[in-house]
Amino acid sequence: MADVADRAGVSRALVSIVFRNQPGASQETRERVLRVAEEIGYRPDSAARLLARGRSRTLGVMFTVHQTFHTDLIEGIYPEAERLGYDVLLSAAAEGRSESKAIEALLGHRCEALILLGPEADAAYLDELGQRAVTVSVSRRVPRAARVDFVHSAESKGVRQAMDYLVELGHRRIVHVDGGRGPGSAERRRSYRAAMRRHGLEPEIRVIPGEHTEQSGIETGRLLLAEHDRGLPLPTAVLAGNDRCAMGVLMALVRAGVEVPRDMSVVGYDDSHLSHVMPIGLTTVRQDARLMAEHAVRFAVERLQSPELRPREAVLDPKLVVRGTTGPPPEGAAG
């Protein structure tokens, strides 16, 4: 600003008035100051100005690399944050970079609030984090006692829709690939078991340990195919823990010559953007990423404005989206 003032022949205070678009400078002076600033490549440092006032107006978002649904959430976070006058700073958890390291980086950059996408941290850590900064957890459920706001879809409803649909098609041998510690996994696992019992299929209940990754789905597909080679029947349908896992199952089946959905149906969860750009569209349970993102941003901003608010929870309804990976079970295999 001193350089601009010197070259424009005005005071630094007058330059500040121009850049803050405040009254006190003539139109001719404004044009001269702005022209000089453009000539020397000066841009006002809005971050420094906000920090001088004790504010950064920045929301820090922790996400996990390769989780496609997190990409969809981030696309929804940006416009809502901008609408409310906030910037967004991203920090990724990845192999070799823990969630805590990603979160501490956001705090180190003075983010006013944290939005955590599918955190795997334990409840005690999230509670402690909520005492240090405004924190919103997306997809990962936290105890009500924790000082953290929470946004998620109604997992049990989503699984129930998928299971009812498969049973109506005639499926009985339905297996579930568990998502391990992934967000929503415990609720999806419980809901699968409950749906199988409700449909009188308790003897057919089978939960295969897994993760929310393509590799987990590939390994599950190979396991089922190896069992079939030993004379065991293939399940007629697989409910995967998420879309990435479902895609892994599909890869393993297709490589082995198993036709989907003629020989086996596959259902995912999330309706991430990849689920409908595949050669064969994935039947999946849709979580409304944009609406979840908007709730998360609003929760963070509202708590910044009113810190005394009690922890809140937003539960959004999922919806089954039927595409090309599901159909009736093979003839003679429904029983």
Long-range contacts (C-beta under 8 A, 24 or more apart in sequence): 1-42, 3-40, 3-42, 4-33, 4-36, 4-37, 4-40, 4-42, 7-36, 7-39, 7-40, 8-32, 8-33, 8-36, 19-44, 51-110, 55-112, 56-87, 56-109, 56-110, 56-111, 56-112, 57-85, 57-86, 57-87, 57-112, 58-86, 58-87, 58-88, 58-89, 58-109, 58-110, 58-111, 58-112, 59-86, 59-87, 59-88, 59-89, 59-111, 59-112, 59-113, 59-114, 59-115, 59-297, 59-300, 59-301, 60-88, 60-89, 60-90, 60-91, 60-103, 60-106, 60-107, 60-109, 60-111, 60-113, 60-114, 60-115, 61-88, 61-89, 61-90, 61-91, 61-106, 61-114, 61-115, 61-116, 61-117, 62-91, 62-92, 62-93, 62-99, 62-102, 62-103, 62-106, 62-114, 62-115, 62-116, 62-117, 62-119, 63-90, 63-91, 63-92, 63-93, 63-117, 63-118, 64-92, 64-93, 64-94, 64-117, 64-118, 65-92, 65-93, 65-94, 65-95, 66-94, 66-213, 66-244, 67-117, 67-118, 67-212, 67-244, 68-243, 68-244, 68-270, 68-272, 68-273, 68-274, 69-118, 69-242, 69-243, 69-270, 69-272, 69-287, 69-289, 70-117, 70-118, 71-272, 71-273, 72-272, 72-273, 72-289, 72-290, 73-117, 73-138, 73-289, 73-292, 73-293, 73-296, 74-117, 74-293, 75-289, 75-290, 75-293, 76-289, 76-290, 76-291, 76-292, 76-293, 76-294, 77-115, 77-293, 77-296, 77-297, 80-293, 80-294, 80-297, 80-298, 81-297, 84-297, 84-298, 84-301, 86-112, 86-297, 86-301, 100-125, 103-129, 107-132, 107-133, 112-304, 113-300, 113-301, 113-303, 113-304, 114-300, 115-296, 115-297, 115-300, 116-140, 118-182, 118-183, 119-183, 120-181, 120-182, 120-183, 130-311, 134-300, 134-303, 134-304, 134-307, 136-296, 136-299, 136-300, 138-183, 138-292, 138-293, 138-296, 139-183, 139-184, 139-287, 139-292, 140-183, 140-184, 141-183, 141-184, 141-187, 144-311, 144-313, 146-311, 147-311, 148-311, 149-296, 149-299, 149-300, 149-303, 149-311, 149-312, 149-313, 149-314, 150-311, 150-312, 150-313, 150-314, 151-292, 151-295, 151-296, 151-299, 151-313, 151-314, 151-316, 152-183, 152-184, 152-292, 152-313, 152-314, 152-315, 152-316, 153-184, 153-287, 153-288, 153-292, 153-315, 153-316, 153-317, 153-318, 154-315, 154-316, 154-317, 154-318, 155-184, 155-187, 155-188, 155-191, 155-318, 156-187, 156-190, 156-191, 156-194, 157-317, 157-318, 158-188, 158-191, 158-269, 158-285, 158-287, 158-318, 158-319, 158-320, 159-187, 159-188, 159-191, 159-192, 159-195, 159-239, 159-269, 159-285, 160-191, 160-194, 160-195, 161-285, 161-318, 161-319, 161-320, 162-239, 162-267, 162-269, 162-283, 162-285, 162-320, 163-191, 163-192, 163-195, 163-196, 163-199, 163-239, 164-195, 165-320, 165-322, 165-326, 166-237, 166-239, 166-265, 166-267, 166-326, 167-195, 167-199, 167-201, 169-265, 169-326, 169-327, 169-328, 169-329, 170-328, 170-329, 170-334, 171-236, 171-237, 171-265, 171-328, 171-329, 171-334, 172-201, 172-204, 172-236, 172-329, 172-334, 172-335, 173-204, 173-233, 173-234, 173-235, 173-236, 173-237, 173-329, 173-333, 174-201, 174-204, 174-235, 174-236, 174-237, 174-238, 174-239, 175-206, 175-207, 175-208, 175-224, 175-235, 175-237, 175-238, 175-239, 176-206, 176-207, 176-208, 176-238, 176-239, 176-240, 176-241, 177-208, 177-210, 177-216, 177-217, 177-220, 177-238, 177-239, 177-240, 177-241, 177-245, 177-249, 178-207, 178-208, 178-209, 178-210, 178-241, 179-210, 179-211, 179-212, 179-241, 179-242, 179-245, 180-209, 180-210, 180-211, 180-212, 180-216, 180-241, 182-211, 182-212, 182-241, 182-242, 183-212, 184-269, 185-212, 185-241, 188-241, 188-269, 192-239, 206-235, 210-240, 210-241, 210-245, 211-241, 211-245, 212-241, 212-242, 212-244, 212-245, 213-244, 213-245, 213-248, 214-244, 214-245, 214-247, 214-248, 214-251, 215-248, 216-241, 216-245, 216-248, 217-244, 217-245, 217-246, 217-247, 217-248, 217-249, 217-250, 217-251, 217-252, 218-248, 218-249, 218-251, 218-252, 219-248, 219-252, 220-245, 220-248, 220-249, 220-252, 221-248, 221-249, 221-250, 221-251, 221-252, 221-253, 221-256, 222-252, 225-252, 225-253, 225-256, 225-258, 233-333, 234-258, 234-263, 234-264, 235-264, 236-264, 236-265, 236-329, 236-330, 236-333, 236-334, 237-264, 237-265, 237-266, 237-267, 237-326, 237-329, 238-264, 238-265, 238-266, 238-267, 239-267, 239-269, 240-266, 240-267, 240-268, 240-269, 241-269, 242-268, 242-269, 242-270, 242-272, 243-268, 243-269, 243-270, 243-271, 243-272, 243-274, 243-275, 243-282, 243-284, 244-272, 244-274, 246-275, 246-282, 246-284, 246-325, 247-274, 247-275, 247-278, 247-282, 250-278, 250-280, 250-282, 250-325, 260-325, 261-324, 261-325, 261-326, 261-327, 262-327, 262-330, 263-330, 265-325, 265-326, 265-327, 265-329, 266-325, 266-326, 267-325, 267-326, 271-321, 275-321, 275-323, 276-323, 280-323, 280-324, 280-325, 281-323, 281-324, 281-325, 282-323, 282-324, 282-325, 283-320, 283-321, 283-322, 283-323, 283-324, 283-325, 283-326, 284-320, 284-321, 284-323, 285-318, 285-319, 285-320, 285-321, 286-318, 286-319, 286-320, 286-321, 287-316, 287-318, 288-316, 288-318, 291-316, 292-316
